[in-house]
């Protein structure tokens, strides 16, 4: 649905938008349960010339929840085999199965254009050790992870006084 929405929404009637989103879209995926977005974008859309200039920012809120499943479950994702290595993961835990698994968060990190997290401190913490990075520290270390502080600065932008927000 997230990949189809920008193609279907027509915002012509809004004075602040000049038309549909079109091809220049930045998708923001949050945590493991949205990590497949990057893979589907590449395999189902970009491979057909759709969203060729789009990007995906993958935001890690909680590294502990990664979406680890049996490796045999990869076939249920209906993705080309070329993505297997992005999901392939071996850990020391017996659950959900012992040994080789797929890891959705690992794939989200490897297949996205930019990796974000909820603060500069958390970004540093994730790459500081195997424990803090919950076994993904070595993967995250290879990215240009950026920590962005949650929330907003009402001195810089206040929705109550924003002239572009009709309903306050």
Protein Blocks (a to p, Z undefined) as FASTA:
>chain_A
ZZmmmmmpccklpmkbgbdfbjmdcdddehjklmmmmmmmmmmmmmnopaklgccddddf
blmlnopadfklmmmnopafklmmmmgccdfbfbfbghjaddfklmmmmmpmbdcdfbfk
lmmmmmmpmklnnoplmmmmmpccddddedjdfklpcfklmmklmbZZ
